[in-house]
Amino acid sequence: MSETGGVREVKSAARTVELLELLAARGDRPARLQELADELEVPRSSMYALLQTLISRGWVRTDVTGSLYGIGIHALLTGTSYLDSDPRVRVVRPYLDEASEALGETIHMGRLDGRDVAYLATRESHEYLRTISRVGRRLPAHAGALGKALLAERPDGDLPEGPYESLTANTHTTRDALAADLTEVRARGYSVDREEGVLGIIGFGFALRYDSPAQDAISCSVPVARLSAGHEERIVAVMREIRVKIEATVPGGGGSVHWR
């Protein structure tokens, strides 16, 4: 049994979390009982009992035949509670609106979560629609503007060994290539994702330095066809201004809970 902070891990709790994370990662691909049992190396009977418990509590759902399983509605309700209870997300949201209105482009807020970035808030452009960056979606930090802005706030020695997952032909898949890009991010003061995460989309990312190192970042995503040199300059200027406003507004200690 593994330990966390000197306390023994509760095996049944860990298995429950692993199952929910596995189902969540599958997205719109429901799983069969045997698949889940094999993936988590759990006896089929134990997996069935766990699934039935979670179904009864709304954390897992099943189809009419009872043979396919997916994440349940309580995962959404809990995720919404996370966003509603986070004071920084509440403070940042109006500034995302301001940036979206000024630029007419899609604006995001994301938070570093291990090797990924989780999208916490998004303001979509009326000119085009995207689904890959919806709230709650996770993307590899090395492959997008939000993630690279946050990785640049940390020493390159913290980067994992490659190769990294390739999302497009432009994704940095080696540690050396990513480190070279992060050097440019630090010198420039913001990151640029040139179709590294999604073909046809360029992103500009700005770390929010109310934590050290920064945990949150904002970005602006633009279709390649809409990006001129003048528009890029405008995006950078507006997003820099928005970052300054956010960093000046987000509460420090001040009696608010500071989550790890």
VENHUQUI-V998188 format. One record per residue. N is the residue number from 1. RES is the residue in one letter. PHI is phi in degrees with one decimal (* if undefined). D_CENTER is the distance of its C-alpha to the mean C-alpha in whole Angstrom. Layout:
N_RES_PHI_D_CENTER / N_RES_PHI_D_CENTER
//
This chain:
1_M_*_29 / 2_S_-76.3_27 / 3_E_-121.1_27 / 4_T_-128.1_24 / 5_G_60.4_25 / 6_G_85.1_29 / 7_V_-108.0_28 / 8_R_-64.1_29 / 9_E_-71.2_26 / 10_V_-83.6_27 / 11_K_-60.7_27 / 12_S_-65.3_27 / 13_A_-67.4_24 / 14_A_-62.1_22 / 15_R_-64.7_23 / 16_T_-62.2_22 / 17_V_-64.4_18 / 18_E_-61.1_18 / 19_L_-65.0_20 / 20_L_-63.3_17 / 21_E_-65.7_14 / 22_L_-64.7_16 / 23_L_-64.3_17 / 24_A_-63.9_13 / 25_A_-68.1_13 / 26_R_-77.5_16 / 27_G_60.3_15 / 28_D_-91.9_18 / 29_R_-110.1_20 / 30_P_-63.1_22 / 31_A_-115.5_23 / 32_R_-93.4_27 / 33_L_-53.8_28 / 34_Q_-65.2_29 / 35_E_-58.9_26 / 36_L_-67.6_24 / 37_A_-63.1_27 / 38_D_-68.1_27 / 39_E_-63.5_24 / 40_L_-97.6_24 / 41_E_54.5_27 / 42_V_-120.5_29 / 43_P_-55.8_32 / 44_R_-56.4_32 / 45_S_-65.3_34 / 46_S_-67.4_32 / 47_M_-64.8_29 / 48_Y_-62.3_30 / 49_A_-63.8_31 / 50_L_-64.5_28 / 51_L_-61.6_27 / 52_Q_-64.0_30 / 53_T_-62.7_29 / 54_L_-71.9_25 / 55_I_-64.3_26 / 56_S_-65.2_29 / 57_R_-104.5_26 / 58_G_83.9_24 / 59_W_-87.1_21 / 60_V_-131.5_22 / 61_R_-122.6_24 / 62_T_-132.6_27 / 63_D_-81.4_28 / 64_V_-65.6_32 / 65_T_-86.9_33 / 66_G_73.1_32 / 67_S_-111.4_30 / 68_L_-120.2_27 / 69_Y_-129.6_24 / 70_G_-145.0_21 / 71_I_-68.0_18 / 72_G_-98.7_20 / 73_I_-67.3_20 / 74_H_-67.3_20 / 75_A_-65.5_16 / 76_L_-65.4_15 / 77_L_-62.4_18 / 78_T_-68.7_16 / 79_G_-62.7_13 / 80_T_-63.7_15 / 81_S_-63.0_17 / 82_Y_-60.2_14 / 83_L_-65.4_13 / 84_D_-67.0_17 / 85_S_-91.7_17 / 86_D_-90.0_15 / 87_P_-64.8_18 / 88_R_-72.5_15 / 89_V_-61.9_13 / 90_R_-61.4_17 / 91_V_-69.6_18 / 92_V_-73.9_16 / 93_R_-51.3_16 / 94_P_-61.5_20 / 95_Y_-74.4_19 / 96_L_-64.7_16 / 97_D_-60.1_19 / 98_E_-61.5_22 / 99_A_-66.0_20 / 100_S_-63.5_19 / 101_E_-66.9_23 / 102_A_-72.4_24 / 103_L_-107.4_23 / 104_G_71.0_22 / 105_E_-121.2_19 / 106_T_-81.5_16 / 107_I_-120.8_14 / 108_H_-127.0_10 / 109_M_-124.4_9 / 110_G_-135.9_6 / 111_R_-131.6_6 / 112_L_-68.3_7 / 113_D_-136.9_7 / 114_G_66.9_10 / 115_R_-94.5_9 / 116_D_-117.3_6 / 117_V_-117.9_3 / 118_A_-99.1_1 / 119_Y_-80.4_4 / 120_L_-102.6_7 / 121_A_-157.6_10 / 122_T_-144.5_11 / 123_R_-118.6_15 / 124_E_-78.5_16 / 125_S_-69.6_19 / 126_H_-78.9_22 / 127_E_-82.0_23 / 128_Y_-155.6_21 / 129_L_-116.7_18 / 130_R_-131.2_15 / 131_T_-116.6_13 / 132_I_-67.1_11 / 133_S_-109.1_8 / 134_R_-65.7_9 / 135_V_-57.5_8 / 136_G_95.4_7 / 137_R_-75.9_6 / 138_R_-113.8_4 / 139_L_-132.1_5 / 140_P_-57.2_8 / 141_A_-62.9_8 / 142_H_-75.2_12 / 143_A_-112.5_11 / 144_G_-151.6_10 / 145_A_-64.9_11 / 146_L_-59.9_9 / 147_G_-64.3_8 / 148_K_-67.1_12 / 149_A_-61.9_13 / 150_L_-80.6_12 / 151_L_-64.0_13 / 152_A_-68.2_16 / 153_E_-81.1_17 / 154_R_-121.4_17 / 155_P_-65.9_20 / 156_D_-61.5_20 / 157_G_-63.5_22 / 158_D_-81.9_19 / 159_L_-68.6_17 / 160_P_-70.7_18 / 161_E_-65.5_21 / 162_G_-83.1_20 / 163_P_-76.0_20 / 164_Y_-97.2_17 / 165_E_-61.9_15 / 166_S_-100.4_17 / 167_L_-95.8_15 / 168_T_-142.3_18 / 169_A_-67.4_21 / 170_N_-98.2_20 / 171_T_-67.0_17 / 172_H_-72.9_18 / 173_T_-111.6_19 / 174_T_-120.5_21 / 175_R_-63.4_20 / 176_D_-63.3_23 / 177_A_-65.4_22 / 178_L_-67.3_19 / 179_A_-61.3_21 / 180_A_-64.1_23 / 181_D_-65.0_20 / 182_L_-65.4_19 / 183_T_-61.7_22 / 184_E_-68.2_23 / 185_V_-61.0_19 / 186_R_-63.7_21 / 187_A_-69.8_24 / 188_R_-80.7_23 / 189_G_97.1_21 / 190_Y_-159.6_18 / 191_S_-99.4_16 / 192_V_-130.4_17 / 193_D_-110.2_15 / 194_R_-98.2_18 / 195_E_59.5_17 / 196_E_-87.2_16 / 197_G_-101.1_13 / 198_V_-141.2_15 / 199_L_-62.8_18 / 200_G_89.7_20 / 201_I_-123.5_17 / 202_I_-114.0_17 / 203_G_-124.4_15 / 204_F_-125.4_15 / 205_G_-115.6_13 / 206_F_-134.3_15 / 207_A_-67.9_14 / 208_L_-99.8_15 / 209_R_-94.4_17 / 210_Y_-85.3_18 / 211_D_-117.4_17 / 212_S_-134.8_19 / 213_P_-74.1_17 / 214_A_-60.4_14 / 215_Q_-105.8_11 / 216_D_-114.8_10 / 217_A_-150.1_10 / 218_I_-120.7_11 / 219_S_-149.3_12 / 220_C_-124.1_15 / 221_S_-109.9_15 / 222_V_-136.8_18 / 223_P_-63.3_20 / 224_V_-53.0_22 / 225_A_-65.7_25 / 226_R_-97.3_25 / 227_L_-99.0_24 / 228_S_-105.5_28 / 229_A_-60.4_28 / 230_G_-66.4_29 / 231_H_-67.2_26 / 232_E_-62.5_24 / 233_E_-61.4_26 / 234_R_-64.0_26 / 235_I_-59.5_22 / 236_V_-62.0_22 / 237_A_-63.8_24 / 238_V_-66.3_23 / 239_M_-67.3_19 / 240_R_-63.2_21 / 241_E_-65.3_23 / 242_I_-63.7_20 / 243_R_-60.1_19 / 244_V_-60.0_22 / 245_K_-63.6_22 / 246_I_-64.2_19 / 247_E_-64.0_20 / 248_A_-82.4_24 / 249_T_-106.0_23 / 250_V_-61.0_20 / 251_P_-65.8_22 / 252_G_-88.2_23 / 253_G_-60.0_25 / 254_G_35.6_27 / 255_G_87.9_27 / 256_S_-80.8_24 / 257_V_-70.6_22 / 258_H_-105.8_20 / 259_W_-75.6_17 / 260_R_-77.1_16
//
